[in-house]
Amino acid sequence: MFGMKSSNGYVEVSKGIKIKTIVYGQKTLMSEFVMKKGSELINHQHIYEQTGYLVKGRIKLFIEEKGKIMNPGDSWNVESNKSHHAEILEDSIAIEVFEPCREEYIKYINANDIDN
């Protein structure tokens, strides 16, 4: 499967935070998060291991109780079942890969943006 660049298909999952699934396979799923300054990703945890890369902006990411300001080019990994949340300090874009594939995020892909 190929994921093709497009501005279509973003879904607001919480106030100021949009997500779009870019591509997925049997074991992993890649999503783009577009986050507005002042928004927050609430504290949560899940079974998925999550690896991210900040493309644009600035966020303060908390994994468990440790917080770190992330700038463009910075990356992170959240192990399975670890609590995490984020404060969005500037308009930001992040790419995140989840393993195993988050089946519930497949609905966030725009069918016109994939090429099998």
N, C-alpha and C positions, 0 to 999 in steps of 0.2 A: 504494500500500500504506500502511496505517495501522498503527502499532505501539501496542498498548494496554498500559497499566500493569498489571503483575502481579508477584507474588513467585515465580512458577513459572519453571522453565527454566534456572536457574543451574547451571553445570558447573565443578567445581574443576579448573583447568588446572595448578596447582602448589600446594604446601602453603600454605594461607592465602589463595589468590587464586582467586576465582570470576569467571566471565565469562558474560554473557548478551548475545546479539545482539538488539538492539531492533528494528531495521528495516534493510532494504537495498534497493538498486536496481541498475541496470546498472553504475554507475560508483563508487558509494560504499557503505559499510557502517558502521553505528553500533552500538557495543557499550557495555555498562555493565560496569565492573570493580568488584568488591567485594573489598577487601583488608584483611586482619587485621594489626593492629599486630605488628611483629617479622618479618613475612614479607618476602621479597625477590623481585623480578622479575629473573631472571638476565640478564646482558649478552647482547644479541642484536642482529641487524639483519635487515632484509628489504626487499623491493622496494617495499613500500607506504609512501606518505606518510601520516603519522599526526598528527592534530590532537586535542588533549585538553583537558579542562576538569575541574578538581577541584571536586566538589560538596560533599564533606564530608571532614574529617580533615586529615592532613598527611603528605606524602611528601617524600623527597629524590630528585629525578629527575636522572639523569646523561645528557647527550647528548654523545656522544664522551667527552671527559674532563672537561667542565664540569658541575659539580653545582650544583643550586639547590633550596632548600627551597620547596615549593609549598604554599600555603594555600588554603582554600575561595575560589573566585572566580578563582584563577590559571589560566592556560592555557599551552599549549605546542604546538610543531610540531616533529616529527621528520622531516627530509627522508628521502627514499628512500635506502636503503643506509647510513644513519648508525647507528653502534652506540649503544645506550641500555640503561639498567637503572634500577631504582628500589629504594630502601629505604623500607619502610612504617613511618612513625614513630607513627602513630595509626590506629585503625580508619578506613578511608577508602573513598570512592566516587568513581570518575572515569568520565566519558563520553568515548569516543574515536571519531573518524571516520577510516576508512581509505579510501584511494584508490590504485589501483583496488579494487573490491569484493574482499574476502578470501573467496574461495569456500569455503575450509576452515572459516570461522567461521559459515557459513550453518547448519550443523548445530546451532549453539548457540542457535537461535531456537525458541521454543515456538510451535507451529502454532496453539494456541488464543489466542495473544496478538496475532495479526495479522488485519487485515481488508482484503481486497483490494477 
